[in-house]
Amino acid sequence: MQIRLGYELVYACAQRTPLILTLNVHYSRVSDLVMPDHILTQPAVPITGYRDGFGNWCSRLVAPPGDIRITTDTTINDSGLADTIDPTAMQHAVEDLPSETLVYLQGSRYCETDRLSETAWSLFGHTPLGWPRVQAISDFVHHHIAFGYHYARATKTAFEVFHERTGVCRDYTHLAIAFCRCMNIPARYCTGYLGDIGVPPVPDPMDFSAWLEVYLGGRWHTLDPRNHIPRIGRVLIAQGRDAADVPLSNAFGPTTLKGFRVWADEVRP
């Protein structure tokens, strides 16, 4: 199948403002693009790119004073298959984990393993190792949090989510990541496109989505406690320790987001 995906962001800048954007499709999916997802701006400004420490493609530009429109519109090939589930995936002993996964065992800005460790062990210490344990974590987080866009707060951490019991997809993801890390399971934050393909449409406007990946049985597995069912058409943009590593945009000056539109729709024959 094919998915048309893209976005339109409009920022108002009070002055000449440097921006870093993390908006391009992840390198692991670039070969699936039917056409490149080049970033276009109005007014046109020079854009340069680099890879961050996690391998994500980032774009640098300087926005002039006033409004700047940032957009892309492309099509990507997709298998059309739902997220895979592997109930037999085994948990590695910490000493056997690949070195590159160890950073995803440690606490981070939004995932305070030190404050949640005792809670995690009391909730999940009795569960079988491996996939059954991460499934138990996903089940708990899904039922523990009430979803609502009005609950969103840029500074909200996993510890606060646990106690407030409200949030958006990034909050579900942060809490599940923190619990997995407390249980010695590497977990990383993912952001990307996830349209309503294969599920009933919802009235809420389309947004970028957050989920996590856990390292079990020698590979990374997708886990989505917000949606809680295998989904079709997930397109990765970036990975990191938590949302602080993969902001869609990072402005180095006063800006106001005036427009925000995202799409990820199946292309019908």
Backbone torsions as a table, in degrees:
resi	resn	phi	psi	omega
1	MET	NA	164.7	175.8
2	GLN	-122.7	148.1	-179.8
3	ILE	-126.1	128.0	171.5
4	ARG	-87.5	126.5	-178.0
5	LEU	-138.7	154.7	179.6
6	GLY	170.5	-171.6	-176.8
7	TYR	-158.9	162.7	171.0
8	GLU	-139.7	115.2	179.3
9	LEU	-117.2	136.0	178.1
10	VAL	-124.7	120.1	178.2
11	TYR	-112.7	142.0	170.7
12	ALA	-104.8	121.9	-176.9
13	CYS	-110.5	128.4	-179.0
14	ALA	-74.0	-19.8	-178.2
15	GLN	-154.5	178.5	175.4
16	ARG	-60.6	120.0	-167.5
17	THR	-132.6	118.3	173.0
18	PRO	-67.4	140.7	177.8
19	LEU	-130.1	143.3	167.3
20	ILE	-116.6	126.1	-177.7
21	LEU	-113.7	135.1	172.3
22	THR	-118.3	83.5	-170.0
23	LEU	-130.8	-8.4	-178.6
24	ASN	-82.4	148.6	176.4
25	VAL	-56.9	140.2	-177.2
26	HIS	-59.1	148.3	-176.5
27	TYR	-57.9	-26.3	-179.7
28	SER	-70.2	-13.2	179.5
29	ARG	-117.8	1.4	-176.0
30	VAL	-59.9	-37.3	-178.5
31	SER	-67.7	-14.0	177.8
32	ASP	-86.1	-12.7	-178.4
33	LEU	-67.9	132.1	175.8
34	VAL	-73.9	-34.9	173.8
35	MET	-144.2	151.8	-175.6
36	PRO	-59.6	146.0	177.8
37	ASP	-93.0	58.9	179.6
38	HIS	-61.6	140.7	175.5
39	ILE	-84.3	128.2	177.9
40	LEU	-114.2	145.0	179.2
41	THR	-130.1	149.9	170.0
42	GLN	-129.5	116.2	0.2
43	PRO	-69.7	159.5	-179.9
44	ALA	-68.6	132.3	176.7
45	VAL	-135.9	155.0	176.4
46	PRO	-64.6	141.4	177.8
47	ILE	-128.5	131.6	173.6
48	THR	-120.4	157.1	-175.9
49	GLY	-126.7	160.0	175.2
50	TYR	-158.0	163.1	175.3
51	ARG	-100.2	133.7	177.5
52	ASP	-82.4	-175.2	-176.1
53	GLY	-67.0	-12.6	179.3
54	PHE	-104.2	3.6	179.3
55	GLY	88.7	3.6	179.0
56	ASN	-76.9	146.4	178.3
57	TRP	-87.6	123.4	-178.4
58	CYS	-117.9	147.7	-178.6
59	SER	-120.0	137.4	179.7
60	ARG	-113.1	137.6	174.7
61	LEU	-153.4	167.2	174.3
62	VAL	-120.8	116.0	-179.7
63	ALA	-83.0	137.1	176.7
64	PRO	-76.3	166.3	174.7
65	PRO	-59.0	143.1	-178.5
66	GLY	105.0	-160.2	-177.9
67	ASP	-86.1	141.6	171.3
68	ILE	-131.7	132.5	-179.9
69	ARG	-103.7	126.8	-178.1
70	ILE	-120.6	124.8	-172.9
71	THR	-150.6	159.7	165.9
72	THR	-150.3	157.4	178.7
73	ASP	-152.4	115.2	-174.0
74	THR	-147.1	-179.4	178.1
75	THR	-131.9	142.1	-178.6
76	ILE	-130.6	141.8	173.4
77	ASN	-79.1	140.7	-179.9
78	ASP	-139.3	150.2	-179.0
79	SER	-65.3	-24.7	-175.0
80	GLY	78.1	4.7	-179.8
81	LEU	-92.1	149.2	177.8
82	ALA	-76.2	163.5	175.1
83	ASP	-51.2	139.7	-179.8
84	THR	-82.9	148.4	175.4
85	ILE	-121.5	132.6	-179.2
86	ASP	-129.2	86.5	-177.6
87	PRO	-61.7	-14.6	-178.9
88	THR	-94.0	-1.8	-177.5
89	ALA	-62.2	127.1	-173.1
90	MET	-96.3	150.9	176.6
91	GLN	-87.0	136.8	178.3
92	HIS	-86.1	145.0	166.5
93	ALA	-65.0	145.8	-176.6
94	VAL	-55.0	-41.0	-177.5
95	GLU	-68.0	-14.6	179.9
96	ASP	-100.1	-1.9	-177.9
97	LEU	-72.2	143.8	173.1
98	PRO	-60.8	145.4	-175.2
99	SER	-58.2	-34.7	-175.9
100	GLU	-70.6	-12.3	178.8
101	THR	-90.9	-12.6	-171.3
102	LEU	-67.2	-30.0	178.2
103	VAL	-62.0	-24.0	-179.2
104	TYR	-90.3	11.4	170.6
105	LEU	-100.7	-15.4	-171.8
106	GLN	-91.6	154.9	174.9
107	GLY	-63.2	155.8	-179.4
108	SER	-145.8	-178.1	-172.2
109	ARG	-47.6	-48.7	-175.3
110	TYR	-104.6	-1.2	-175.7
111	CYS	-125.8	86.9	-172.5
112	GLU	-85.9	86.1	-178.9
113	THR	-61.4	-31.7	-179.2
114	ASP	-65.6	-33.0	-177.2
115	ARG	-87.8	-14.0	-175.9
116	LEU	-115.6	-2.5	-174.7
117	SER	-61.0	-48.3	-178.3
118	GLU	-62.2	-41.5	177.9
119	THR	-62.8	-45.0	-178.2
120	ALA	-60.2	-45.5	-178.3
121	TRP	-68.2	-33.4	177.9
122	SER	-70.4	-32.2	-179.0
123	LEU	-83.1	-38.3	-168.7
124	PHE	-122.9	0.8	-178.0
125	GLY	-63.0	-22.4	-178.2
126	HIS	-90.0	-7.8	-175.2
127	THR	-80.3	152.2	177.9
128	PRO	-63.0	149.7	179.2
129	LEU	-66.4	158.8	173.9
130	GLY	86.2	-146.7	-174.9
131	TRP	-54.6	-42.4	179.0
132	PRO	-57.4	-32.0	179.8
133	ARG	-72.3	-45.0	179.3
134	VAL	-68.8	-31.0	176.1
135	GLN	-66.9	-38.8	177.4
136	ALA	-63.5	-39.6	177.7
137	ILE	-64.4	-45.6	179.8
138	SER	-62.1	-43.2	179.1
139	ASP	-60.0	-46.4	-178.1
140	PHE	-62.2	-49.0	-177.1
141	VAL	-62.1	-41.7	-179.6
142	HIS	-58.9	-42.7	-176.4
143	HIS	-85.6	-18.9	-175.6
144	HIS	-80.5	-27.5	-171.7
145	ILE	-108.8	135.1	171.3
146	ALA	-92.2	126.6	-176.2
147	PHE	-84.2	142.4	173.5
148	GLY	-178.1	132.6	-179.0
149	TYR	-63.6	-27.1	179.2
150	HIS	-73.0	-9.4	176.0
151	TYR	-87.5	-6.6	-175.4
152	ALA	-66.0	139.3	176.2
153	ARG	-151.4	125.3	-172.3
154	ALA	-62.4	-24.6	-176.6
155	THR	-97.7	1.0	-173.5
156	LYS	-69.0	129.4	-178.8
157	THR	-104.1	170.6	179.3
158	ALA	-59.9	-40.1	179.2
159	PHE	-62.1	-41.9	178.9
160	GLU	-69.4	-37.8	177.3
161	VAL	-61.5	-43.3	-179.4
162	PHE	-58.2	-42.2	-176.4
163	HIS	-83.5	-33.1	-180.0
164	GLU	-82.1	-27.4	175.4
165	ARG	62.7	30.4	177.0
166	THR	-140.4	157.0	176.2
167	GLY	164.7	-172.4	176.4
168	VAL	-116.7	-173.3	-171.5
169	CYS	-58.6	-36.9	-180.0
170	ARG	-65.2	-30.1	-179.7
171	ASP	-73.6	-40.8	172.6
172	TYR	-56.7	-44.8	-176.2
173	THR	-65.6	-45.2	-179.5
174	HIS	-61.9	-42.4	-178.9
175	LEU	-66.7	-42.7	178.7
176	ALA	-65.0	-39.6	177.1
177	ILE	-61.0	-47.5	-178.5
178	ALA	-60.1	-44.4	179.6
179	PHE	-63.5	-43.3	179.3
180	CYS	-61.1	-45.1	-179.6
181	ARG	-64.0	-38.7	176.9
182	CYS	-60.1	-30.5	-179.7
183	MET	-93.8	18.0	175.5
184	ASN	66.9	31.5	176.5
185	ILE	-113.5	116.5	178.2
186	PRO	-58.5	134.3	-179.7
187	ALA	-142.6	135.6	-179.5
188	ARG	-127.7	152.1	-176.9
189	TYR	-85.8	137.1	178.5
190	CYS	-127.3	144.3	174.2
191	THR	-132.3	146.8	-178.3
192	GLY	177.3	-163.2	178.6
193	TYR	-91.2	142.4	172.2
194	LEU	-152.4	95.5	179.7
195	GLY	-82.5	175.5	-179.4
196	ASP	-88.9	63.9	-179.7
197	ILE	-97.7	122.2	179.9
198	GLY	81.7	5.3	178.0
199	VAL	-133.7	158.5	177.9
200	PRO	-61.0	137.3	179.2
201	PRO	-64.4	152.2	178.4
202	VAL	-114.9	154.3	-176.5
203	PRO	-74.9	-16.2	-178.0
204	ASP	-67.4	146.8	177.3
205	PRO	-64.4	147.5	178.8
206	MET	-61.6	141.7	-179.9
207	ASP	-140.6	164.4	166.9
208	PHE	-66.2	154.7	-174.8
209	SER	-120.2	159.9	176.2
210	ALA	-124.3	141.6	173.7
211	TRP	-150.4	-176.1	179.5
212	LEU	-130.8	163.3	171.2
213	GLU	-124.1	139.1	179.5
214	VAL	-116.9	146.9	-178.2
215	TYR	-99.2	110.0	178.8
216	LEU	-140.4	145.2	173.6
217	GLY	57.3	32.3	175.0
218	GLY	83.3	8.3	177.9
219	ARG	-154.9	170.9	179.7
220	TRP	-91.4	138.4	-180.0
221	HIS	-122.2	141.5	177.8
222	THR	-78.1	138.0	175.9
223	LEU	-137.6	132.4	-175.4
224	ASP	-134.8	84.8	-177.9
225	PRO	-67.5	-20.0	177.4
226	ARG	-68.5	-53.8	-177.9
227	ASN	-84.3	-34.2	168.9
228	HIS	68.8	7.8	174.3
229	ILE	-135.6	151.2	176.2
230	PRO	-58.6	133.9	-176.3
231	ARG	-117.4	157.5	179.3
232	ILE	-104.0	141.7	170.5
233	GLY	84.9	27.2	177.8
234	ARG	-76.5	124.6	-177.9
235	VAL	-122.4	111.3	-175.6
236	LEU	-73.1	138.1	171.2
237	ILE	-106.2	-50.9	-173.7
238	ALA	-153.7	157.6	178.1
239	GLN	-130.5	151.3	176.7
240	GLY	-170.8	-170.1	179.8
241	ARG	-71.1	-39.4	175.6
242	ASP	-162.9	-170.2	-174.4
243	ALA	-61.3	-24.4	179.7
244	ALA	-64.2	-26.2	-178.7
245	ASP	-83.2	-19.5	-170.9
246	VAL	-133.3	48.4	176.7
247	PRO	-64.7	140.7	178.1
248	LEU	-60.5	-37.1	176.6
249	SER	-145.3	147.4	178.0
250	ASN	-132.5	112.3	-175.7
251	ALA	-102.9	134.8	-179.9
252	PHE	-105.7	61.4	-178.0
253	GLY	161.4	170.2	-177.8
254	PRO	-69.0	124.1	178.2
255	THR	-139.1	156.1	175.1
256	THR	-128.6	129.1	177.1
257	LEU	-80.6	109.3	-175.8
258	LYS	-96.7	-23.5	-178.6
259	GLY	-145.9	140.0	-177.9
260	PHE	-150.2	114.8	179.6
261	ARG	-143.1	134.1	-178.3
262	VAL	-133.6	144.2	175.6
263	TRP	-139.6	148.3	175.8
264	ALA	-155.8	87.5	-169.9
265	ASP	-120.8	139.4	175.7
266	GLU	-64.1	134.7	177.5
267	VAL	-84.9	116.5	-179.6
268	ARG	-84.1	140.1	177.8
269	PRO	-59.4	NA	NA
